[in-house]
Amino acid sequence: MMSMNQEIQLAKQNPDHLEQLILAWQPFIRKTAAGVCRRYISRQDDEWSIAISAFAEAVDIYEPLNGAFQPFAALVIRRRLIDYFRNQSRFGQEISMEPEAFYEPDSEPDEPGSREVVRQLYAIHQQKTAEEELKLEIEAVSQEFSAFGFTFFDVAKAAPKAAKTRKSCGKAATFLLEHPLLIAEFRKNGQLPLKIMEKESKVPRKILERHRIYIIAVIVILTGEYPQLAEYMHTVTGNQKDGNGKEKSE
């Protein structure tokens, strides 16, 4: 029996196998699409075709370093459906054009068509869009975290408070990220190669074990399709200084 990764690699090369894979995953595709649309999706709906196409796209671009295939495919399907809804203006007060397109040359700052009002509306739209995308990323990465025995909210509890420790965790994670074979092995067995990480990154074993959840979260997010979470993770792994300008330590 082939593994999921083998199934995907075969589907990339063989259209017939891709068709079989899509057929086998139809319940998952429909459930994912229905979750985004908040209603039942039939084969006659445009959303069904978009979801099927998105699943095929997920198969085509998937690599083992992206993590588990199912949450990755769900994220791609959700994003494509959201893109479709934006184009169809189904997300309420949608503004798909740049603010400049709405300017009235002679309008005053407080008039409905003025530059300031349009900028405010556009800013609201951008914020809502970012929030929706972040929500999708959190839902998808939460599924990945569950395979390692923790939740998205456990990451916040496990995050090191001190900048010095956070820097050490970042150093250990960076070492792992620079070695794809170790990442692949980690993805396969779900275990951090602590012995190698300790030796090569010079980070004490005690820190690696104490902040295992946090390090795994960094690896999963930075090797997956989570651009917003990745940006945040880069931020929280940065150094923080105390009131005297020195790094905090535990």
C-alpha positions as CSV (number, residue, x, y, z in Angstrom):
1,M,0.0,0.0,0.0
2,M,1.4,3.4,-1.0
3,S,1.9,6.2,1.5
4,M,0.1,9.5,1.0
5,N,3.3,11.2,-0.3
6,Q,3.7,8.4,-2.8
7,E,0.1,8.8,-3.9
8,I,0.6,12.5,-4.5
9,Q,3.9,12.1,-6.4
10,L,2.2,9.5,-8.7
11,A,-0.8,11.9,-9.1
12,K,1.5,14.7,-10.2
13,Q,2.8,12.5,-13.1
14,N,-0.3,10.6,-14.0
15,P,-3.6,12.4,-14.8
16,D,-5.6,9.2,-14.3
17,H,-4.2,8.7,-10.8
18,L,-5.0,12.3,-10.0
19,E,-8.6,11.7,-11.1
20,Q,-8.8,8.7,-8.8
21,L,-7.3,10.7,-5.9
22,I,-9.8,13.5,-6.4
23,L,-12.6,10.9,-6.4
24,A,-11.4,9.3,-3.2
25,W,-11.1,12.7,-1.5
26,Q,-14.4,14.1,-2.6
27,P,-16.0,13.9,0.9
28,F,-13.1,16.0,2.3
29,I,-13.3,18.5,-0.6
30,R,-17.0,19.0,-0.2
31,K,-16.7,19.3,3.6
32,T,-14.0,21.9,3.3
33,A,-15.9,23.9,0.7
34,A,-19.1,23.7,2.7
35,G,-17.2,25.1,5.7
36,V,-16.2,28.1,3.8
37,C,-19.5,28.7,2.1
38,R,-21.5,27.8,5.2
39,R,-23.9,25.7,3.2
40,Y,-24.2,22.3,1.4
41,I,-22.2,22.3,-1.9
42,S,-23.6,20.3,-4.8
43,R,-21.9,19.3,-8.0
44,Q,-23.8,22.0,-9.9
45,D,-22.4,24.8,-7.8
46,D,-19.5,26.9,-9.1
47,E,-17.9,26.5,-5.7
48,W,-17.6,22.7,-6.3
49,S,-15.6,23.2,-9.5
50,I,-13.4,25.7,-7.8
51,A,-12.8,23.4,-4.8
52,I,-11.9,20.5,-7.1
53,S,-9.5,22.7,-9.1
54,A,-8.0,23.9,-5.8
55,F,-7.5,20.4,-4.6
56,A,-5.7,19.5,-7.9
57,E,-3.6,22.6,-7.4
58,A,-2.7,21.5,-3.9
59,V,-1.6,18.1,-5.2
60,D,0.6,19.8,-7.9
61,I,2.4,22.2,-5.6
62,Y,2.6,20.0,-2.4
63,E,5.9,19.0,-1.0
64,P,6.5,16.9,2.2
65,L,8.2,20.0,3.8
66,N,4.7,21.7,3.6
67,G,3.6,19.3,6.4
68,A,0.6,17.0,6.4
69,F,-1.2,17.0,3.1
70,Q,-4.8,17.3,4.4
71,P,-4.4,20.7,6.2
72,F,-2.3,22.0,3.3
73,A,-5.0,21.0,0.8
74,A,-7.7,22.5,3.0
75,L,-5.8,25.8,3.1
76,V,-5.5,26.0,-0.7
77,I,-9.2,25.2,-1.1
78,R,-10.3,27.8,1.3
79,R,-8.0,30.5,-0.2
80,R,-9.3,29.8,-3.7
81,L,-12.9,30.0,-2.6
82,I,-12.3,33.2,-0.8
83,D,-10.6,34.6,-3.9
84,Y,-13.7,33.6,-5.8
85,F,-16.0,35.3,-3.3
86,R,-14.0,38.5,-3.4
87,N,-14.3,38.6,-7.2
88,Q,-18.1,38.0,-6.9
89,S,-18.4,40.6,-4.2
90,R,-20.1,38.1,-1.8
91,F,-18.2,39.2,1.3
92,G,-20.4,42.2,2.0
93,Q,-19.0,45.7,1.3
94,E,-16.2,44.6,-0.9
95,I,-13.7,47.0,-2.5
96,S,-11.5,45.2,-5.0
97,M,-9.9,48.2,-6.6
98,E,-7.2,50.5,-5.4
99,P,-8.5,53.6,-3.5
100,E,-7.3,55.9,-6.2
101,A,-10.0,54.6,-8.6
102,F,-12.7,56.1,-6.4
103,Y,-11.4,59.6,-6.0
104,E,-13.5,62.5,-7.1
105,P,-11.2,65.2,-8.4
106,D,-13.1,68.1,-6.9
107,S,-14.4,66.4,-3.7
108,E,-13.9,67.8,-0.3
109,P,-12.2,65.7,2.5
110,D,-15.5,64.9,4.2
111,E,-17.6,64.1,1.2
112,P,-18.6,60.5,0.5
113,G,-16.3,60.2,-2.5
114,S,-13.4,62.0,-1.0
115,R,-9.8,60.6,-0.7
116,E,-10.0,60.3,3.1
117,V,-13.3,58.4,3.2
118,V,-12.2,56.0,0.5
119,R,-8.9,55.3,2.2
120,Q,-10.8,54.5,5.5
121,L,-13.1,52.1,3.7
122,Y,-10.2,50.5,1.9
123,A,-8.3,50.1,5.2
124,I,-11.3,48.4,6.8
125,H,-11.5,46.1,3.8
126,Q,-7.8,45.2,4.0
127,Q,-8.1,44.5,7.7
128,K,-11.1,42.2,7.3
129,T,-9.3,40.4,4.5
130,A,-6.2,39.9,6.6
131,E,-8.2,38.7,9.6
132,E,-10.1,36.1,7.4
133,E,-6.8,34.8,6.0
134,L,-5.2,34.6,9.4
135,K,-8.2,32.7,10.7
136,L,-7.8,30.1,7.9
137,E,-4.1,29.8,8.7
138,I,-4.8,29.2,12.3
139,E,-7.4,26.5,11.5
140,A,-5.1,24.7,9.2
141,V,-2.0,24.9,11.4
142,S,-4.1,23.7,14.4
143,Q,-4.7,20.5,12.5
144,E,-1.0,20.0,12.0
145,F,-0.2,20.8,15.7
146,S,-2.7,18.1,16.8
147,A,-0.5,15.5,15.1
148,F,2.2,16.5,17.6
149,G,-0.1,16.3,20.6
150,F,-0.7,20.0,21.3
151,T,-3.0,22.8,20.3
152,F,-2.5,26.3,18.8
153,F,-3.1,27.8,22.2
154,D,-0.5,25.6,23.8
155,V,2.1,27.4,21.8
156,A,1.5,30.7,23.5
157,K,1.9,29.0,26.9
158,A,5.1,27.2,25.8
159,A,6.7,30.3,24.3
160,P,9.8,31.4,26.2
161,K,9.3,34.7,28.1
162,A,12.9,35.7,28.1
163,A,14.6,37.1,25.0
164,K,17.8,35.1,25.6
165,T,15.9,31.8,25.7
166,R,13.8,32.8,22.8
167,K,17.0,33.6,20.8
168,S,18.3,30.1,21.7
169,C,15.1,28.5,20.5
170,G,15.3,30.5,17.3
171,K,18.9,29.4,16.8
172,A,18.0,25.7,17.2
173,A,15.0,26.1,14.8
174,T,17.2,27.9,12.3
175,F,19.7,25.0,12.3
176,L,16.9,22.6,11.6
177,L,15.4,24.8,8.9
178,E,18.8,24.8,7.1
179,H,18.9,21.0,6.9
180,P,16.0,19.7,4.7
181,L,16.8,16.1,5.3
182,L,16.4,16.6,9.1
183,I,13.1,18.4,8.5
184,A,11.9,15.5,6.3
185,E,12.8,13.1,9.1
186,F,11.1,15.2,11.7
187,R,8.0,15.4,9.5
188,K,8.1,11.6,9.2
189,N,8.5,10.6,12.8
190,G,7.2,13.7,14.6
191,Q,10.3,13.9,16.8
192,L,12.9,16.6,17.0
193,P,16.5,15.4,16.5
194,L,17.5,16.8,19.9
195,K,20.9,15.1,20.0
196,I,22.0,16.6,16.7
197,M,20.4,20.0,17.4
198,E,22.1,20.2,20.8
199,K,25.5,19.3,19.3
200,E,25.3,21.6,16.2
201,S,23.4,24.6,17.5
202,K,25.1,24.6,20.9
203,V,21.7,25.1,22.5
204,P,21.5,23.2,25.9
205,R,19.3,20.0,25.8
206,K,17.3,21.4,28.8
207,I,16.1,24.4,26.7
208,L,15.3,22.2,23.7
209,E,13.2,19.8,25.8
210,R,11.5,22.5,27.9
211,H,10.5,24.5,24.8
212,R,9.9,21.6,22.5
213,I,6.3,22.7,21.6
214,Y,7.5,26.2,20.7
215,I,10.3,25.0,18.5
216,I,8.0,22.5,16.7
217,A,5.5,25.3,16.1
218,V,8.2,27.5,14.6
219,I,9.3,24.7,12.3
220,V,5.8,23.8,11.2
221,I,4.8,27.4,10.5
222,L,8.0,28.4,8.7
223,T,8.0,25.3,6.5
224,G,4.2,25.5,5.7
225,E,1.9,27.8,3.7
226,Y,1.3,30.2,6.5
227,P,2.5,33.6,5.4
228,Q,0.8,35.7,8.1
229,L,1.7,33.3,11.0
230,A,5.2,33.1,9.6
231,E,5.6,36.9,9.7
232,Y,4.3,36.9,13.3
233,M,6.7,34.0,14.2
234,H,9.6,36.0,12.9
235,T,8.6,38.8,15.1
236,V,8.2,36.9,18.3
237,T,11.5,35.1,17.9
238,G,13.3,38.4,17.8
239,N,15.3,39.7,20.7
240,Q,13.6,41.8,23.4
241,K,15.4,44.1,25.7
242,D,14.6,45.0,29.3
243,G,14.4,48.6,30.6
244,N,18.2,48.8,30.8
245,G,18.7,47.8,27.2
246,K,19.9,44.4,28.1
247,E,18.5,41.1,27.0
248,K,16.1,39.5,29.4
249,S,17.1,36.1,30.8
250,E,15.3,33.4,32.7
